């Protein structure tokens, strides 16, 4: 799905996959997040994705030029999930709004697993 914006310079179109890739890169920069998760609905399996596949664990919804972003994450063992979620939410809202110029209405976080990191 593409987001369309009309400006005084012309029309701007942003693909939601671009926003998902950027949001995924912002997410893995946050402390306590091991990586993005891919959920196989059929089997109920969760697998950790490599850093080159960041948009798979991210879903971007566009409603009336407002963004709603869903994250499926794997967090590090022993971290405070609420603190990690708050940090992720505020970083994503700020950086994605600066990147796209569109307001981020919601950031939904789904913790799919916990991993021990070395």
MINUKOL-414890 format. One record per atom (N, C-alpha, C, CB): chain; residue in three letters; z, y, x. Coordinates in steps of 0.02 Angstrom, whole numbers, plus 50000, padded with zeros to 5 digits. Glycine has a CB too. Example, Ala and Ser with C-alpha at 12.3 -4.5 7.8 and 13.67 -1.06 7.14 Angstrom:
# residues 2
unit A, code ALA, w 50390, v 49716, u 50660
unit A, code ALA, w 50390, v 49775, u 50615
unit A, code ALA, w 50390, v 49835, u 50660
unit A, code ALA, w 50452, v 49776, u 50565
unit A, code SER, w 50354, v 49888, u 50642
unit A, code SER, w 50357, v 49947, u 50684
unit A, code SER, w 50394, v 50002, u 50645
unit A, code SER, w 50286, v 49970, u 50704
This chain:
# residues 118
unit A, code UNK, w 50000, v 49941, u 50042
unit A, code UNK, w 50000, v 50000, u 50000
unit A, code UNK, w 50000, v 50062, u 50044
unit A, code UNK, w 50061, v 50000, u 49952
unit A, code UNK, w 49960, v 50110, u 50026
unit A, code UNK, w 49955, v 50172, u 50065
unit A, code UNK, w 49990, v 50229, u 50028
unit A, code UNK, w 49882, v 50189, u 50079
unit A, code UNK, w 50021, v 50271, u 50068
unit A, code UNK, w 50055, v 50330, u 50042
unit A, code UNK, w 50008, v 50389, u 50052
unit A, code UNK, w 50123, v 50342, u 50077
unit A, code UNK, w 49996, v 50426, u 49999
unit A, code UNK, w 49952, v 50484, u 50002
unit A, code UNK, w 49992, v 50548, u 49996
unit A, code UNK, w 49898, v 50482, u 49947
unit A, code UNK, w 49977, v 50596, u 50041
unit A, code UNK, w 50009, v 50662, u 50038
unit A, code UNK, w 49953, v 50714, u 50040
unit A, code UNK, w 50060, v 50672, u 50096
unit A, code UNK, w 49959, v 50764, u 49998
unit A, code UNK, w 49913, v 50820, u 49998
unit A, code UNK, w 49947, v 50879, u 50031
unit A, code UNK, w 49889, v 50837, u 49926
unit A, code UNK, w 49916, v 50905, u 50084
unit A, code UNK, w 49943, v 50963, u 50119
unit A, code UNK, w 49891, v 51018, u 50118
unit A, code UNK, w 49964, v 50945, u 50191
unit A, code UNK, w 49909, v 51076, u 50144
unit A, code UNK, w 49862, v 51131, u 50147
unit A, code UNK, w 49806, v 51118, u 50197
unit A, code UNK, w 49898, v 51196, u 50164
unit A, code UNK, w 49815, v 51068, u 50241
unit A, code UNK, w 49764, v 51050, u 50290
unit A, code UNK, w 49718, v 50994, u 50266
unit A, code UNK, w 49797, v 51028, u 50355
unit A, code UNK, w 49739, v 50960, u 50213
unit A, code UNK, w 49699, v 50905, u 50187
unit A, code UNK, w 49743, v 50847, u 50164
unit A, code UNK, w 49650, v 50881, u 50239
unit A, code UNK, w 49712, v 50789, u 50154
unit A, code UNK, w 49748, v 50730, u 50132
unit A, code UNK, w 49771, v 50688, u 50191
unit A, code UNK, w 49704, v 50688, u 50085
unit A, code UNK, w 49832, v 50660, u 50186
unit A, code UNK, w 49859, v 50616, u 50237
unit A, code UNK, w 49876, v 50550, u 50203
unit A, code UNK, w 49923, v 50647, u 50272
unit A, code UNK, w 49854, v 50496, u 50234
unit A, code UNK, w 49867, v 50429, u 50208
unit A, code UNK, w 49903, v 50389, u 50261
unit A, code UNK, w 49801, v 50394, u 50187
unit A, code UNK, w 49961, v 50359, u 50243
unit A, code UNK, w 50001, v 50319, u 50288
unit A, code UNK, w 50008, v 50249, u 50257
unit A, code UNK, w 50071, v 50351, u 50303
unit A, code UNK, w 49988, v 50198, u 50294
unit A, code UNK, w 49995, v 50130, u 50271
unit A, code UNK, w 50069, v 50109, u 50276
unit A, code UNK, w 49950, v 50081, u 50312
unit A, code UNK, w 50094, v 50072, u 50227
unit A, code UNK, w 50164, v 50051, u 50228
unit A, code UNK, w 50179, v 50004, u 50286
unit A, code UNK, w 50181, v 50017, u 50161
unit A, code UNK, w 50128, v 49969, u 50312
unit A, code UNK, w 50137, v 49926, u 50370
unit A, code UNK, w 50156, v 49967, u 50433
unit A, code UNK, w 50073, v 49884, u 50383
unit A, code UNK, w 50128, v 50026, u 50438
unit A, code UNK, w 50144, v 50071, u 50494
unit A, code UNK, w 50217, v 50093, u 50489
unit A, code UNK, w 50097, v 50133, u 50494
unit A, code UNK, w 50238, v 50110, u 50429
unit A, code UNK, w 50308, v 50131, u 50419
unit A, code UNK, w 50355, v 50072, u 50432
unit A, code UNK, w 50318, v 50157, u 50346
unit A, code UNK, w 50335, v 50012, u 50411
unit A, code UNK, w 50376, v 49953, u 50423
unit A, code UNK, w 50383, v 49938, u 50497
unit A, code UNK, w 50347, v 49892, u 50387
unit A, code UNK, w 50329, v 49944, u 50535
unit A, code UNK, w 50333, v 49933, u 50608
unit A, code UNK, w 50379, v 49983, u 50641
unit A, code UNK, w 50263, v 49938, u 50639
unit A, code UNK, w 50373, v 50046, u 50622
unit A, code UNK, w 50415, v 50098, u 50651
unit A, code UNK, w 50489, v 50087, u 50632
unit A, code UNK, w 50392, v 50168, u 50628
unit A, code UNK, w 50502, v 50072, u 50569
unit A, code UNK, w 50570, v 50059, u 50547
unit A, code UNK, w 50600, v 49999, u 50583
unit A, code UNK, w 50573, v 50050, u 50471
unit A, code UNK, w 50560, v 49947, u 50594
unit A, code UNK, w 50583, v 49888, u 50630
unit A, code UNK, w 50601, v 49904, u 50702
unit A, code UNK, w 50531, v 49834, u 50628
unit A, code UNK, w 50561, v 49947, u 50734
unit A, code UNK, w 50577, v 49966, u 50803
unit A, code UNK, w 50640, v 50008, u 50807
unit A, code UNK, w 50518, v 50005, u 50834
unit A, code UNK, w 50652, v 50049, u 50756
unit A, code UNK, w 50714, v 50088, u 50753
unit A, code UNK, w 50774, v 50041, u 50743
unit A, code UNK, w 50712, v 50141, u 50696
unit A, code UNK, w 50765, v 49990, u 50702
unit A, code UNK, w 50819, v 49944, u 50687
unit A, code UNK, w 50843, v 49905, u 50748
unit A, code UNK, w 50798, v 49895, u 50633
unit A, code UNK, w 50796, v 49880, u 50788
unit A, code UNK, w 50817, v 49839, u 50845
unit A, code UNK, w 50847, v 49881, u 50901
unit A, code UNK, w 50757, v 49800, u 50872
unit A, code UNK, w 50842, v 49947, u 50897
unit A, code UNK, w 50875, v 49991, u 50946
unit A, code UNK, w 50950, v 49998, u 50931
unit A, code UNK, w 50842, v 50059, u 50946
unit A, code UNK, w 50970, v 49982, u 50869
unit A, code UNK, w 51039, v 49990, u 50850
unit A, code UNK, w 51083, v 49935, u 50880
unit A, code UNK, w 51045, v 49989, u 50773
unit A, code UNK, w 51142, v 49955, u 50902
unit A, code UNK, w 51189, v 49908, u 50932
unit A, code UNK, w 51214, v 49860, u 50879
unit A, code UNK, w 51248, v 49946, u 50966
unit A, code UNK, w 51216, v 49796, u 50896
unit A, code UNK, w 51241, v 49745, u 50851
unit A, code UNK, w 51188, v 49707, u 50814
unit A, code UNK, w 51286, v 49776, u 50801
unit A, code UNK, w 51126, v 49730, u 50819
unit A, code UNK, w 51070, v 49695, u 50786
unit A, code UNK, w 51034, v 49654, u 50838
unit A, code UNK, w 51022, v 49746, u 50752
unit A, code UNK, w 51031, v 49589, u 50826
unit A, code UNK, w 50997, v 49543, u 50872
unit A, code UNK, w 50922, v 49544, u 50861
unit A, code UNK, w 51024, v 49471, u 50863
unit A, code UNK, w 50901, v 49547, u 50799
unit A, code UNK, w 50830, v 49548, u 50783
unit A, code UNK, w 50817, v 49547, u 50709
unit A, code UNK, w 50795, v 49490, u 50816
unit A, code UNK, w 50753, v 49544, u 50693
unit A, code UNK, w 50732, v 49541, u 50623
unit A, code UNK, w 50728, v 49468, u 50602
unit A, code UNK, w 50664, v 49578, u 50613
unit A, code UNK, w 50736, v 49456, u 50538
unit A, code UNK, w 50735, v 49388, u 50512
unit A, code UNK, w 50677, v 49379, u 50464
unit A, code UNK, w 50802, v 49371, u 50477
unit A, code UNK, w 50646, v 49321, u 50469
unit A, code UNK, w 50595, v 49302, u 50421
unit A, code UNK, w 50626, v 49250, u 50376
unit A, code UNK, w 50530, v 49276, u 50456
unit A, code UNK, w 50623, v 49261, u 50312
unit A, code UNK, w 50653, v 49214, u 50264
unit A, code UNK, w 50598, v 49173, u 50232
unit A, code UNK, w 50696, v 49251, u 50211
unit A, code UNK, w 50602, v 49107, u 50240
unit A, code UNK, w 50556, v 49062, u 50207
unit A, code UNK, w 50588, v 49043, u 50140
unit A, code UNK, w 50541, v 48999, u 50251
unit A, code UNK, w 50563, v 49072, u 50087
unit A, code UNK, w 50593, v 49063, u 50021
unit A, code UNK, w 50590, v 48990, u 49998
unit A, code UNK, w 50557, v 49107, u 49969
unit A, code UNK, w 50537, v 48956, u 50015
unit A, code UNK, w 50528, v 48886, u 49993
unit A, code UNK, w 50584, v 48842, u 50020
unit A, code UNK, w 50460, v 48860, u 50017
unit A, code UNK, w 50599, v 48848, u 50085
unit A, code UNK, w 50649, v 48805, u 50115
unit A, code UNK, w 50717, v 48838, u 50122
unit A, code UNK, w 50626, v 48783, u 50182
unit A, code UNK, w 50721, v 48903, u 50111
unit A, code UNK, w 50783, v 48939, u 50121
unit A, code UNK, w 50801, v 48946, u 50195
unit A, code UNK, w 50838, v 48904, u 50085
unit A, code UNK, w 50751, v 48941, u 50238
unit A, code UNK, w 50763, v 48945, u 50310
unit A, code UNK, w 50756, v 49017, u 50334
unit A, code UNK, w 50714, v 48900, u 50347
unit A, code UNK, w 50798, v 49033, u 50384
unit A, code UNK, w 50795, v 49099, u 50415
unit A, code UNK, w 50780, v 49088, u 50488
unit A, code UNK, w 50861, v 49139, u 50405
unit A, code UNK, w 50730, v 49124, u 50514
unit A, code UNK, w 50717, v 49118, u 50586
unit A, code UNK, w 50713, v 49187, u 50618
unit A, code UNK, w 50654, v 49079, u 50598
unit A, code UNK, w 50737, v 49190, u 50678
unit A, code UNK, w 50736, v 49252, u 50717
unit A, code UNK, w 50666, v 49265, u 50742
unit A, code UNK, w 50786, v 49248, u 50776
unit A, code UNK, w 50644, v 49327, u 50731
unit A, code UNK, w 50576, v 49346, u 50752
unit A, code UNK, w 50578, v 49379, u 50820
unit A, code UNK, w 50543, v 49392, u 50701
unit A, code UNK, w 50524, v 49370, u 50858
unit A, code UNK, w 50519, v 49403, u 50922
unit A, code UNK, w 50505, v 49477, u 50912
unit A, code UNK, w 50463, v 49371, u 50965
unit A, code UNK, w 50515, v 49516, u 50965
unit A, code UNK, w 50508, v 49589, u 50960
unit A, code UNK, w 50438, v 49612, u 50943
unit A, code UNK, w 50529, v 49620, u 51025
unit A, code UNK, w 50387, v 49571, u 50953
unit A, code UNK, w 50318, v 49592, u 50937
unit A, code UNK, w 50301, v 49585, u 50863
unit A, code UNK, w 50269, v 49551, u 50978
unit A, code UNK, w 50347, v 49559, u 50823
unit A, code UNK, w 50335, v 49547, u 50752
unit A, code UNK, w 50388, v 49583, u 50710
unit A, code UNK, w 50335, v 49472, u 50737
unit A, code UNK, w 50397, v 49647, u 50721
unit A, code UNK, w 50452, v 49684, u 50690
unit A, code UNK, w 50443, v 49697, u 50616
unit A, code UNK, w 50461, v 49748, u 50725
unit A, code UNK, w 50382, v 49703, u 50593
unit A, code UNK, w 50372, v 49721, u 50523
unit A, code UNK, w 50383, v 49663, u 50475
unit A, code UNK, w 50303, v 49748, u 50514
unit A, code UNK, w 50388, v 49602, u 50499
unit A, code UNK, w 50396, v 49544, u 50454
unit A, code UNK, w 50463, v 49545, u 50419
unit A, code UNK, w 50388, v 49480, u 50493
unit A, code UNK, w 50515, v 49569, u 50452
unit A, code UNK, w 50581, v 49572, u 50421
unit A, code UNK, w 50594, v 49637, u 50383
unit A, code UNK, w 50633, v 49564, u 50473
unit A, code UNK, w 50543, v 49679, u 50377
unit A, code UNK, w 50550, v 49744, u 50344
unit A, code UNK, w 50501, v 49749, u 50286
unit A, code UNK, w 50538, v 49802, u 50395
unit A, code UNK, w 50525, v 49774, u 50230
unit A, code UNK, w 50482, v 49785, u 50172
unit A, code UNK, w 50489, v 49858, u 50150
unit A, code UNK, w 50500, v 49736, u 50113
unit A, code UNK, w 50433, v 49892, u 50144
unit A, code UNK, w 50433, v 49963, u 50125
unit A, code UNK, w 50404, v 49970, u 50055
unit A, code UNK, w 50393, v 50006, u 50176
unit A, code UNK, w 50441, v 50004, u 50011
unit A, code UNK, w 50419, v 50019, u 49943
unit A, code UNK, w 50411, v 50094, u 49937
unit A, code UNK, w 50469, v 49991, u 49889
unit A, code UNK, w 50356, v 50116, u 49907
unit A, code UNK, w 50344, v 50187, u 49897
unit A, code UNK, w 50343, v 50202, u 49822
unit A, code UNK, w 50277, v 50209, u 49930
unit A, code UNK, w 50388, v 50247, u 49801
unit A, code UNK, w 50392, v 50267, u 49731
unit A, code UNK, w 50394, v 50343, u 49728
unit A, code UNK, w 50454, v 50236, u 49695
unit A, code UNK, w 50343, v 50373, u 49699
unit A, code UNK, w 50340, v 50446, u 49691
unit A, code UNK, w 50351, v 50482, u 49757
unit A, code UNK, w 50392, v 50470, u 49641
unit A, code UNK, w 50316, v 50459, u 49809
unit A, code UNK, w 50322, v 50487, u 49877
unit A, code UNK, w 50392, v 50485, u 49905
unit A, code UNK, w 50297, v 50558, u 49877
unit A, code UNK, w 50432, v 50437, u 49884
unit A, code UNK, w 50498, v 50423, u 49913
unit A, code UNK, w 50498, v 50352, u 49937
unit A, code UNK, w 50556, v 50436, u 49861
unit A, code UNK, w 50530, v 50340, u 49994
unit A, code UNK, w 50530, v 50274, u 50025
unit A, code UNK, w 50593, v 50236, u 50010
unit A, code UNK, w 50520, v 50279, u 50100
unit A, code UNK, w 50586, v 50171, u 50000
unit A, code UNK, w 50642, v 50124, u 49996
unit A, code UNK, w 50626, v 50069, u 50046
unit A, code UNK, w 50653, v 50096, u 49922
unit A, code UNK, w 50671, v 50057, u 50093
unit A, code UNK, w 50658, v 50010, u 50147
unit A, code UNK, w 50709, v 49953, u 50144
unit A, code UNK, w 50660, v 50045, u 50215
unit A, code UNK, w 50684, v 49891, u 50145
unit A, code UNK, w 50726, v 49831, u 50146
unit A, code UNK, w 50724, v 49801, u 50216
unit A, code UNK, w 50704, v 49780, u 50092
unit A, code UNK, w 50782, v 49785, u 50243
unit A, code UNK, w 50787, v 49752, u 50308
unit A, code UNK, w 50818, v 49683, u 50300
unit A, code UNK, w 50827, v 49794, u 50358
unit A, code UNK, w 50789, v 49633, u 50333
unit A, code UNK, w 50818, v 49567, u 50337
unit A, code UNK, w 50835, v 49557, u 50411
unit A, code UNK, w 50768, v 49510, u 50310
unit A, code UNK, w 50900, v 49555, u 50426
unit A, code UNK, w 50924, v 49558, u 50495
unit A, code UNK, w 50965, v 49499, u 50516
unit A, code UNK, w 50963, v 49620, u 50505
unit A, code UNK, w 50968, v 49489, u 50581
unit A, code UNK, w 51016, v 49445, u 50612
unit A, code UNK, w 51060, v 49488, u 50656
unit A, code UNK, w 50981, v 49386, u 50651
unit A, code UNK, w 51125, v 49484, u 50646
unit A, code UNK, w 51172, v 49526, u 50684
unit A, code UNK, w 51208, v 49484, u 50736
unit A, code UNK, w 51222, v 49560, u 50637
unit A, code UNK, w 51237, v 49520, u 50784
unit A, code UNK, w 51275, v 49487, u 50837
unit A, code UNK, w 51342, v 49464, u 50811
unit A, code UNK, w 51284, v 49535, u 50898
unit A, code UNK, w 51366, v 49408, u 50838
unit A, code UNK, w 51431, v 49381, u 50819
unit A, code UNK, w 51486, v 49429, u 50843
unit A, code UNK, w 51441, v 49311, u 50849
unit A, code UNK, w 51534, v 49442, u 50800
unit A, code UNK, w 51592, v 49482, u 50819
unit A, code UNK, w 51586, v 49557, u 50805
unit A, code UNK, w 51606, v 49473, u 50890
unit A, code UNK, w 51529, v 49579, u 50781
unit A, code UNK, w 51522, v 49650, u 50766
unit A, code UNK, w 51546, v 49664, u 50694
unit A, code UNK, w 51448, v 49673, u 50775
unit A, code UNK, w 51563, v 49726, u 50682
unit A, code UNK, w 51582, v 49748, u 50615
unit A, code UNK, w 51517, v 49760, u 50576
unit A, code UNK, w 51628, v 49812, u 50617
unit A, code UNK, w 51503, v 49719, u 50528
unit A, code UNK, w 51439, v 49723, u 50492
unit A, code UNK, w 51433, v 49789, u 50454
unit A, code UNK, w 51432, v 49664, u 50443
unit A, code UNK, w 51488, v 49814, u 50427
unit A, code UNK, w 51486, v 49878, u 50392
unit A, code UNK, w 51467, v 49935, u 50439
unit A, code UNK, w 51553, v 49893, u 50358
unit A, code UNK, w 51496, v 49935, u 50499
unit A, code UNK, w 51481, v 49987, u 50549
unit A, code UNK, w 51408, v 49983, u 50571
unit A, code UNK, w 51528, v 49981, u 50609
unit A, code UNK, w 51384, v 49922, u 50583
unit A, code UNK, w 51314, v 49912, u 50603
unit A, code UNK, w 51267, v 49936, u 50547
unit A, code UNK, w 51300, v 49838, u 50621
unit A, code UNK, w 51284, v 49919, u 50485
unit A, code UNK, w 51243, v 49939, u 50428
unit A, code UNK, w 51241, v 50015, u 50419
unit A, code UNK, w 51269, v 49906, u 50363
unit A, code UNK, w 51298, v 50047, u 50426
unit A, code UNK, w 51301, v 50120, u 50420
unit A, code UNK, w 51259, v 50153, u 50475
unit A, code UNK, w 51373, v 50145, u 50424
unit A, code UNK, w 51265, v 50127, u 50537
unit A, code UNK, w 51227, v 50154, u 50593
unit A, code UNK, w 51153, v 50145, u 50582
unit A, code UNK, w 51249, v 50120, u 50658
unit A, code UNK, w 51133, v 50085, u 50560
unit A, code UNK, w 51062, v 50071, u 50547
unit A, code UNK, w 51035, v 50116, u 50492
unit A, code UNK, w 51053, v 49998, u 50527
unit A, code UNK, w 51072, v 50122, u 50438
unit A, code UNK, w 51050, v 50162, u 50381
unit A, code UNK, w 51039, v 50235, u 50401
unit A, code UNK, w 51100, v 50157, u 50324
unit A, code UNK, w 51087, v 50264, u 50436
unit A, code UNK, w 51081, v 50335, u 50454
unit A, code UNK, w 51025, v 50345, u 50505
unit A, code UNK, w 51147, v 50361, u 50482
unit A, code UNK, w 51018, v 50300, u 50555
unit A, code UNK, w 50964, v 50307, u 50604
unit A, code UNK, w 50896, v 50300, u 50572
unit A, code UNK, w 50972, v 50254, u 50659
unit A, code UNK, w 50888, v 50251, u 50528
unit A, code UNK, w 50823, v 50240, u 50496
unit A, code UNK, w 50806, v 50299, u 50451
unit A, code UNK, w 50824, v 50175, u 50456
unit A, code UNK, w 50853, v 50322, u 50411
unit A, code UNK, w 50839, v 50379, u 50367
unit A, code UNK, w 50815, v 50439, u 50407
unit A, code UNK, w 50901, v 50397, u 50326
unit A, code UNK, w 50851, v 50456, u 50460
unit A, code UNK, w 50834, v 50514, u 50500
unit A, code UNK, w 50766, v 50506, u 50534
unit A, code UNK, w 50888, v 50529, u 50551
unit A, code UNK, w 50757, v 50451, u 50570
unit A, code UNK, w 50697, v 50442, u 50611
unit A, code UNK, w 50634, v 50431, u 50569
unit A, code UNK, w 50706, v 50385, u 50658
unit A, code UNK, w 50640, v 50393, u 50515
unit A, code UNK, w 50581, v 50381, u 50473
unit A, code UNK, w 50561, v 50445, u 50435
unit A, code UNK, w 50594, v 50324, u 50422
unit A, code UNK, w 50610, v 50483, u 50412
unit A, code UNK, w 50594, v 50547, u 50380
unit A, code UNK, w 50560, v 50595, u 50428
unit A, code UNK, w 50658, v 50580, u 50352
unit A, code UNK, w 50583, v 50596, u 50490
unit A, code UNK, w 50551, v 50639, u 50541
unit A, code UNK, w 50480, v 50614, u 50556
unit A, code UNK, w 50593, v 50641, u 50605
unit A, code UNK, w 50471, v 50548, u 50558
unit A, code UNK, w 50406, v 50518, u 50575
unit A, code UNK, w 50354, v 50528, u 50520
unit A, code UNK, w 50415, v 50444, u 50588
unit A, code UNK, w 50375, v 50518, u 50457
unit A, code UNK, w 50327, v 50519, u 50402
unit A, code UNK, w 50325, v 50585, u 50362
unit A, code UNK, w 50342, v 50463, u 50355
unit A, code UNK, w 50381, v 50620, u 50362
unit A, code UNK, w 50386, v 50680, u 50320
unit A, code UNK, w 50404, v 50663, u 50248
unit A, code UNK, w 50321, v 50717, u 50321
unit A, code UNK, w 50417, v 50599, u 50234
unit A, code UNK, w 50436, v 50577, u 50167
unit A, code UNK, w 50511, v 50561, u 50165
unit A, code UNK, w 50395, v 50515, u 50145
unit A, code UNK, w 50545, v 50578, u 50111
unit A, code UNK, w 50616, v 50563, u 50107
unit A, code UNK, w 50628, v 50488, u 50098
unit A, code UNK, w 50649, v 50602, u 50050
unit A, code UNK, w 50680, v 50463, u 50131
unit A, code UNK, w 50700, v 50393, u 50123
unit A, code UNK, w 50756, v 50392, u 50071
unit A, code UNK, w 50724, v 50361, u 50192
unit A, code UNK, w 50740, v 50364, u 50013
unit A, code UNK, w 50787, v 50364, u 49958
unit A, code UNK, w 50841, v 50310, u 49967
unit A, code UNK, w 50750, v 50353, u 49893
unit A, code UNK, w 50820, v 50250, u 49989
unit A, code UNK, w 50867, v 50194, u 49996
unit A, code UNK, w 50850, v 50153, u 50058
unit A, code UNK, w 50866, v 50149, u 49934
unit A, code UNK, w 50903, v 50126, u 50090
unit A, code UNK, w 50895, v 50077, u 50142
unit A, code UNK, w 50937, v 50017, u 50121
unit A, code UNK, w 50917, v 50105, u 50213
unit A, code UNK, w 50904, v 49962, u 50104
unit A, code UNK, w 50938, v 49900, u 50084
unit A, code UNK, w 50941, v 49853, u 50144
unit A, code UNK, w 50902, v 49866, u 50024
unit A, code UNK, w 51001, v 49828, u 50159
unit A, code UNK, w 51011, v 49785, u 50217
unit A, code UNK, w 51034, v 49716, u 50194
unit A, code UNK, w 51062, v 49817, u 50266
unit A, code UNK, w 50997, v 49666, u 50215
unit A, code UNK, w 51014, v 49596, u 50200
unit A, code UNK, w 51028, v 49561, u 50266
unit A, code UNK, w 50957, v 49561, u 50161
unit A, code UNK, w 51091, v 49542, u 50277
unit A, code UNK, w 51109, v 49506, u 50338
unit A, code UNK, w 51095, v 49432, u 50325
unit A, code UNK, w 51185, v 49519, u 50358
unit A, code UNK, w 51046, v 49406, u 50361
unit A, code UNK, w 51023, v 49337, u 50350
unit A, code UNK, w 51056, v 49287, u 50397
unit A, code UNK, w 50948, v 49333, u 50357
unit A, code UNK, w 51088, v 49313, u 50450
unit A, code UNK, w 51119, v 49266, u 50496
unit A, code UNK, w 51159, v 49303, u 50549
unit A, code UNK, w 51065, v 49223, u 50528
unit A, code UNK, w 51197, v 49263, u 50587
unit A, code UNK, w 51238, v 49289, u 50642
unit A, code UNK, w 51222, v 49247, u 50703
unit A, code UNK, w 51315, v 49287, u 50624
unit A, code UNK, w 51213, v 49280, u 50760
unit A, code UNK, w 51198, v 49245, u 50822
unit A, code UNK, w 51246, v 49267, u 50876
unit A, code UNK, w 51126, v 49257, u 50844
unit A, code UNK, w 51264, v 49220, u 50920
unit A, code UNK, w 51303, v 49236, u 50979
unit A, code UNK, w 51254, v 49258, u 51032
unit A, code UNK, w 51346, v 49175, u 51003
unit A, code UNK, w 51265, v 49317, u 51060
unit A, code UNK, w 51221, v 49341, u 51113
unit A, code UNK, w 51254, v 49333, u 51179
unit A, code UNK, w 51201, v 49414, u 51101
unit A, code UNK, w 51214, v 49316, u 51230
unit A, code UNK, w 51241, v 49304, u 51296
unit A, code UNK, w 51255, v 49368, u 51334
unit A, code UNK, w 51194, v 49261, u 51336
